[in-house]
Amino acid sequence: MARAGASILREGIVAGVLGAGVVALWFLVFDVARGKPLLTPALLGAAVFYGVNTPIGLEISSGLVIGYTIVHVLAFVAFGVIAASVVAASEREPTLLIAVVILFAAFETFFLGVVSVLGRAIADALSWWGILIANFLAATVMLWYFLLRHRALPGVLVGSWAGVLREGLVAGLLGAAVVAVWFLVIDSIQGEPLRTPHVLAVAFLRAPPGAPAVVLYTVVHGLAFVLFGFLTSVLIAGAEREPMFVFALVILFTAFEVFFFAAIVIGARWVLDELPVWTIFVGNLLAAASMLGYFYTGHRTLARRMATAWAEDD
């Protein structure tokens, strides 16, 4: 028992340090890209230690950066030890794997909640999408480490869903690439290559103008499509057993299109003056067609089974 406890503690500490390091590296790159190195740890340090709720007039000092870094690492180590305990228990009781998912989701929500409590100015300076990506990367690295330490766990965790997840990943990357190529062609024809991702990065991510804005938007763009690919893959897997899931698939693609336009209208209406509506619509339509085409290659008999099932219902 003592040896098992020491192993869990060691795994938790290593995983926590890895997660903290990934988040720190992400925000270092993020701060350098917007021309303000170490702003994030200094701002959070000022908020935690002195109750500062605005970045205006903030002086970046080594004391603030080091102080917050220590708190940051300790918080991740504590979370890592808890996660290591749950992961170790899930090897004995696979149903506890849902607790792992809940734990990481709660961690993400908790961090966003803490930032929102610190004040609107702090949240705006850090950027909500930057926080989401940082914690997503940290969770990925920590889970990767746990899976290396518990090699039997992936089979329990993924099981028959391995193919579903793989299809979702490929479909998401394919859709993201199709949209990126479409707008690259449109922008090049208009004599302004990479104009679209630059405009969208400034509008939605509040990134400063320049090449880093394009890179940041490309990362967010890819992650969004991968998530959408996962959801689509799960629905198609469900449709293999119950054809009515196809209606949910249609609703998902329609909602995705409507959500994107609604986000533009609500969050940055001026984008519609910069980007013709038809180019956005065609880009998303091409992405949807390419993703569905990819899924069709792996589920060629789905359409026939759907027609048979509906004919039997009639």
N, C-alpha and C positions, 0 to 999 in steps of 0.2 A: 504493500500500500504506500509506504514511504517513497519507494522508488518510482511508483506510478505518479505520485503527487509531484515529485521533483521533476519528472519528465514533462508533466503538464505545465508546471511553472516555467520550465526552460522554454518550451514551445511557445507559450504565451508571451514571454518576454521578447523572444526573437521575432515573432509575428508582429508584435506591437511596434518594435523598433523599425521593422521593414515598412509597416504601414505609415508610421510617422515620417520616415525618410522619403517615401514616395510623395506624400502630401507636401512636405517641405520643398522637395525638388520641383514639383509642379508649380507651386506658387512663386518659387524663385524665377522659373522660366516665364511665368505669367507676368510677374512684376517687371522683369527685364524687358519683356516685349512691349510693355506700355511705358517704358522709360522711367520706372520708379523702383529700382532694386530694393528688396527687403521691406517694401511698404506693408505687405500683409502681416508678417510677424510683429512689426513695430506697431501697427495700428491695433492689432488684437492685444498686444502686450499693454498698450496704453489704456485700452478699454477694460482689461482684466484687473490691472494693478492700480489705475488711477481714475477709472470711471469715465474716461474720455469717450464721447459719442459722436465725434466728427473728425474727419481727417484734415480739416482746415487748420493750418498753422502747426501741424504735427512735425516734430523734428525726429528723424530716424536716428536712434542711438543704439550702441551695442548692448547697453543694459536692457532696453526693452526687448530687443531681438533675442538675447540669450535667456532672459527671464521667461519669455513666452515659449521659447523652444523647449525649456525644461518642463514646463507645464504641459505642453503639447505631447512630448514623448511619454511622460508619466500617464497621461490620459489614455494614450494608445496602448501602453503596456497593460494598464488595468483592463481595457477592453480585450486585448489579446489573450490575457489569462482566462477571462470569462469565456471567450470564444473557444479556446483550447479545451476547456473543461467540457463544453457542450459537444465539441467534435469528438472527444474521447468517449463520451457517454453514448454518442450516436453509433459508434462501432458495435456496442452491445445491444442497443435498441434503435433500429433504423428509423422508427417513427419520430425520433427526436431530431431528425434532419430538418423538419419544418421549423424547429426552434432556431436552427442556424440561420435559415432565411429570415425569420422574424427578427433575430438579433441584429443582423447586418442592416436590415431595413429600418429598425428602430434607431440604430446608430446614426444613419443618414438623416433621419427625421430630427433626432435630438440635436445634431450639429446645426442644422438649418434653424431650428427653434432658438438655440442659444444666440446665433448671429442676429436673428430678428429681434431678440430681447435687447441686444446691445444698442439698437437704434437703426432707423432707416438710412442714415448717412453711412454707417458702417457697412450695412448690407449692400448698399449701392456701390460703395468703394470696392468691396470684395467681389461682387458680381455673383448672382445665384448660380449661373451655369458653371462658373469656375469652381464653386464649392461642390456642386454635384459631380463634376468630372474628377476633382481631387479625391473625394471619398470613394467614387467608383473605382478609380485606379488603386487606391489603398486596399479596398475590399478584395479586388481581383488578386493583388499580390499576396495578401494574407491567406486567402483561400488556396492559392497555388502552393504556398508553403505548407499549409495543413495537408493538402492532398499528397505532397511529396513525402510527408511524414507518415501518412496513413494511406498506403497505396491500394488497400482493399476498398477504401471509401468511395472512389469514383464509380465503381460498379454498382454500389448500393445507391449512391446519390443520383446517378444518371439512369442506369439500367437501360430499359428499352427506349428511353428518350434521347439517347445519344444521336441517332439519325435525325430526329426532329430538330434538335439544337443545331446540328451541322447544316441541315437544309436552311434553317432560319438565318444562320450566319452568312452563308453563301448568297442567299437571296437578298439579304439586306445590303451586303457590300455591292452586289450587282446593281441593285436599284440606285444606290448612292452614286456609283460610277456612271451610270447612264445619265442621271440628272447633271452631274458635274461635266461630262463630255458635251451634253446638249448646250449648256450655258456657255461653255468654253467656245463652242462653234459660233453661237449667236453673238457673243462678245467680240470674237475675232472678226466676224463679218462686219461688225459695227466699228471696228478699229480700236476697241478697248478690251484686250484680253484680261480675264479675271475680274472684270468690273462687277459682275453679279455677286460673287461671294464676298467681295469687298463691301458692297452696299449693304448686303444682309448682315454682315458682321458688325458694321457700324450701327445698323438699325436695331438689331436684336441682342447682340452681345455687348454693345457699348464699347467695342474695341476701338482703340485709337487708329486713325488711318495709317495704312502702310502694309507691307508684305506680311507681318505677323498676324494681322487681322484675317487675311485670307487663310493662313494655316490654321488659326483657331477655329474659324468657321468650318473648315473642311473636317476637322476632328469632330466637332459637335454634329455636323451634318451626317457623318458616317455612323456615329453612335446612335443617332435617332433612327436611321434606316435599319440598323442592325436590330434594335429593339422592336421596330415594326416587323421586321422579318421573322423574329422569334414568335410574335403574336400570330402572324399569318401561318407559320408552320404548325403551330399548335392547333389552330382552327382546321387546317387541312387534314391533320392527323385525326381530329375528331370527326371530320366529314367522311373519312374512310369507314367509320363505324355507324355514323348517323348523318345522312345526307342533308338534314335540315341545317347543319352547321355551315353549309354554303351560304345561306342567307346572312349569317353572322359575318362571314367573310366579305360579302358585298357591303354590309353596313360598315365594316372596319375600313375598307378602302374609301368609301364615301366620306366617312367621318374624318379620315386622314386629310383628304382634299379640303373639306370644309374647315377643319381646324387650322390648316396652313393659311388659308385666305382670311379667316377670322382673326388670326394672330396679326396679320399684316394690317388689317383695317383698324383693329383696336390698339395695337402697340406702335405701329409706325405707318400710318396711312400714306405718308409722303413717298414710301417705297413704290407705290403704284404709279407715281409720276416718273419714277426712274426706270422701272421695269415693266414692260408691256404685259398686261394680264394674260394674253394668249400664250406668251412664252412660258409663264409659270404653269399654266394649265397643261400645255403640251409636254413640258418637262416631267410633270408628275404622272401624266398619262403614259408616257414612254417608260417611266420607271415601273409603273404598275404592270404594264404589258410584259416587260422583261422578267419581272419577278414571277408573274403567273405562268409565263412560258417556261421558266426554269422548274417551277413546281410541277407543271404538266409532264415534263420529261421523266419525273420520278413517280408520277401517279397517273399513268396512262389509262388505267382501267376505271378511274374514279368517275368520269363522266358517264360511262356505261352503267355502272352500279347505281348512280344517282337516277338515271332515267328508268332503270328497272324498279328501283324502290318506289319512285313516284307513280309508276304505272300500276304497281301492286296496291298502293294506297287508293288509287282511283277505282 
